[in-house]
Amino acid sequence: MVSKKGKRNESSESDESSVEEIRTTSRQTQGENSMGNTDSIQREFNRKAIVLVRLALFNQHKNIPLKKDDIVKKVLKGHSRLFPSILEIAQKKLEDLLGMELVELPAKEKTSDIFASQRGGSSGKTRSVSSGLYVLRNKIDFDLREEVVEVENETAPQNILLLIILSLIYVNLKELRSEDLFYFLKNLNLLQGKNYPELMPSYTSMLTESKGGGTLDTLIKTFITQGYLLRLKVKNHAQSENNAASFIFRWGPRAKVEFSEEDVKHFIAEVVKEKF
């Protein structure tokens, strides 16, 4: 015969066992839910990274830098804190699949900063200013690019001209007066005011509405707009009595990101080798 006290003890132990079983089951369920949530979050991050890669490729095709604000708005739906995580995943996909990377453009130089450096008045302190603009940069070695992929498009002649201009600026201590630039280009039979359909086949004149071609000035303005060239107005001291002004060209922020000095040296070497 079991006493009432014994029954109470058995009942108590049974209750405690049931409670512990419920707690264990609850913890297991929470763990499974947590793992499920983690997988779901990772899938969503991957999806957003793929959208970012597509957006970057689209902008690259249009030759337009990708704004960080557009990434936050179109890809992250306003959740700006996710930017570093999504960018990291997108970078991995770009490098593994395409041999490319997204790089932020440096902020444009201000004219006042240029004058200060010319006068030697720079304090030596540099401020890191974010441009919020991103472009795709090829990570494949320059010598291997032609072997890896052959690109045939209407912008190829433009790219060659851009490399010529960047090379001229580079060998002239990284800045070149506008009159000197056009003098060098004239020696290559590239004249101001002349129409060049082969350089800008899809260009439509705003004045004549005629398709095909554009002047050298138009093409250089395009390079400036795209961020490859920086044109700065400087005072011409030789003609200071009539307050005349001239321009100098430097590498723009996009050129500094997409082209290295080694790329330019390689291009110059190839041109010299073909010439002689």
Secondary structure as GFF3:
##gff-version 3
##sequence-region A 1 276
A	DSSP	alpha_helix	4	61	.	.	.	ID=ss1
A	DSSP	beta_strand	66	67	.	.	.	ID=ss2
A	DSSP	alpha_helix	68	70	.	.	.	ID=ss3
A	DSSP	pi_helix	71	75	.	.	.	ID=ss4
A	DSSP	three_ten_helix	80	82	.	.	.	ID=ss5
A	DSSP	alpha_helix	83	98	.	.	.	ID=ss6
A	DSSP	beta_strand	100	106	.	.	.	ID=ss7
A	DSSP	alpha_helix	111	119	.	.	.	ID=ss8
A	DSSP	beta_strand	130	138	.	.	.	ID=ss9
A	DSSP	three_ten_helix	142	144	.	.	.	ID=ss10
A	DSSP	alpha_helix	145	148	.	.	.	ID=ss11
A	DSSP	alpha_helix	156	171	.	.	.	ID=ss12
A	DSSP	beta_strand	176	177	.	.	.	ID=ss13
A	DSSP	alpha_helix	178	186	.	.	.	ID=ss14
A	DSSP	alpha_helix	216	226	.	.	.	ID=ss15
A	DSSP	beta_strand	229	235	.	.	.	ID=ss16
A	DSSP	three_ten_helix	237	242	.	.	.	ID=ss17
A	DSSP	beta_strand	245	251	.	.	.	ID=ss18
A	DSSP	alpha_helix	253	258	.	.	.	ID=ss19
A	DSSP	alpha_helix	261	275	.	.	.	ID=ss20
###
